[in-house]
């Protein structure tokens, strides 16, 4: 069940049986000469949407919130098209999303993330939300979870098998393959030089552009194919369905 394509009475009826909602979250940033700017929000959205469809076919409804598609990507601002939120803005927006959903009864809120640069800020936002209760000597009624799609069961093992050399850490063939599988009309064929770019630290935008001229970090994006992307999606969907079932069953101690 997709929240944005539902009416408020339908959401109310859903909440009578389940209090879990999934929020795909990512970033709109450069992914080298071959990767789409939306790669980091598309990957979790693609996986979550596929999982929701399977759950629906099996008579097990899942609630899928709209995708949070702008993240913390200041280090990519040296490349055209990147849009970034400052960490403080990002944290405030996450808190507002969570509190809005919580007001209506959702108490298990699962963020499926697609951008490594979001991780520390999302975790800080969770701590900020929990602190409102801790400082008032109250138990927070919310259970919040952050899961990177590549950390779903079986995914990283599969990606390492597919790409033993040239997987890298940004504009990776695995993430680009996922978007190609979902949007085959967006496949790019680009001559990459060098085939495998350098790796190194991530600092500010100008430093990043100087270290990684075409945007890639250690990744041979040309290894991405539609077929490999579909295999990754299938594995991630299975892992997500299992993880959501366990997350929904979590209970706070009495």
N, C-alpha and C positions, 0 to 999 in steps of 0.2 A: 504494500500500500504506500503510495507516494503522497506525502503531506500536501504538497503544492497542487496536486490534482484531485484533492478531496475537499468535501465541504466540512464546515465545522460540526454538524451533527454526526457525520461519519467519523471524525476524529474523536468525538465524545464517545461514540459506540466502541471504537477501537480500545480506548482507555479503560473500558469496563473489563477487558480481558488481558491487556498487556500495558506495561508502563515503560517499555523500551523503545528508544528511537536511535537511529543511526544517522550520523552527519558526515558525509564525505567532505573532506577538507584538504585544500592544497594550496596552489599558488599559480599566478600567471607570470611566467618568467621565461627567459630564453633557454632553449635546449639544443644549442648548437645549430649547425646549418641544416640538419635533417629533422629535428624534433619540433613539434608544435609548441607554441607558447603556453597552451593550456594543459600540457602533458601532466603536470603534478596534480591538477584537480580532476582531469579526465580519468586518470587511472583508478582512483578510488570510486569515482562515480560509475565508471564502467563495471567494476567488480561488484559494487553494492547493488546496482540496478539488475545485473544478471542474477545475483543471489536472491533478490526480492521476487523476481519472476519465478525462480525455481521453488521458493517457499510457497508462493501463491498456488502453483500447480499442485503442490503437495498438501494444500489446505492449511498451511501454516503461515499466516500473514505476518509480515514484517513492516515496520514503519520506517520509511526513508525520507529524511528531511531534505530540503533544498541544499545543493552543494555550496559550501563556503569556499569560494573560488579565488579569493585574494588573500595572500599570506605575507609572511615576513621574508622579503626577498631583496633587501636593500643592496646586497652584494652583487646582484645581477643588473642593477640600474645602468650600467655602462653599455647595455645592449638594448636596441630599440624594441619597444613593445612591452617591456617588463613593467608591471605595476606592483608597488609594494606598500604595505602598511608598516608604520613604526611599531616596535614591540608594544609600547604602551597602548596604542590604538587597537592593535590586534587583540591584546588581552581584554580590553574593555568590550570589544565587539563579541568575543567569545563568551564573556560573562553575561552580556545582554541576551545572547541566543539561549544560553543555558537557563537563565532565570525566566525567560519568556516561556520556554517549554515546560519548565518545572511548575510554573503557575497553573498550568492546565492539568498537571498530574503526572507528567513523565518524570520518573525518578531514576531510571537507568539510561544514561546518555553516553553513547558510544561514538567517538570520533575516529573515523577511518581516514588516516592521513596519507598524503602522497608527496610531502616535501620535507626533507630532512631539516631544513632551516626553520621549520615551524615547531619542532619538537620542544625545545627549551621554553619557548613562549607559551605554548599550550599547557605544558606542565605548570608553569608559573601561574597561568590563569586558573587552573584547577586549585592550586594552593591559595590563591586569592579568594576564591569562592568558599573553600573550606574554612578559611580564617574568619569569615563573618560569624560562623557558628562557634568555632573554638574559643574566640575571645569573649563570647557571651555564654560560655559553659553549656552549650547545646550540641546535640548530635546532629550532624548534617544529614538530612533525609535523602540526599542525592548520592548516587554511585556513578562516578565519572570514569571513563576509560579512554585512553589513547592507544591506538594500534596502527602501526605503519603497515601498509598493504603488503610490503615485501617481507614482513615478519610473520605473516599468516603461515600456518603449518604447511610445510612442504615447498613453499615458494622459493626461498633463497637456495635451497638444495637443488631445485630444478634449474634455476638461473645459473648456478655455478657449473652444472653439467652442460647446459647449452652454450655458455660463454666462458670457458676456462681461461681464455686470454682476451683482454680487451673489454671486460665488463665495466671497469671503472666505477666512478661514484657520481658523475653528473652527465646528463644526456646519455644514459646507459642504453644499450641495445634492448634490455628487458622492458624498461618503461616505454621506450619508443615503439617496441613491438606490440605492446598492449594497445596503444592508441591506433596503430596501423590495423590491428585486427578489428577494432570497433569502427574505424573510419578508413576503409581501404582506399577510398578516393583521395586520401591525404598522403599516401606513400610518396616519399621523396627519394630521388636517386642523385646523390651528390658525391663528387670526388673529394675525399677527405685527405688533407695533408697537414700533419703526418697522420698515418692511419690510427695510431694510438698516441694521443696527446699527453703532455706531462701531468703529473699530480702535484699537489702542494696544499698549503694552508688556504683558508678562505678568510679574507679580511674585508676591507671596504671595496666599493665598486670600482674605483680606478685601479687599485692593486689587482683585483680579480681580472679585469680586462687586460692588464699588462702580462699577467702570468698565463692566462688561458685565452689567447686571442680570438679563437672561434667559439668559445663558450664551453667546450667539453673539458671534463676532467678525467683523464685516464680511460676514456671510453671510445671504443670503435662503434659508433652508432650504425655503421653500414651493415652490421651483423643482424640488425632487426628485420624480421619478416612477419608477414601476416600469420603464417602457420605457427611459428613459435609463440607469437603473441596470444593466439587462441589457447595454446596449451597452458600458458601462464595464467590466463584468465580462469580456465577450468579448475586449475589447482587452487588458485586464490579463492574462488567462489566456495569450493568445498571447505576450505579452511575457515572462511568467514562464517558460513552457516553453523559450523561446529562451535566456533568461538562465541557467536551471538547467543546460541542456546545456553552455553555455560554462563555467560555474563548475565543473561536474563534471570537465571536461577540463583544468582548470588544474593545472599541476605545478610544484613548487618546483625551483629551480635545483640541479643536482647539486653 
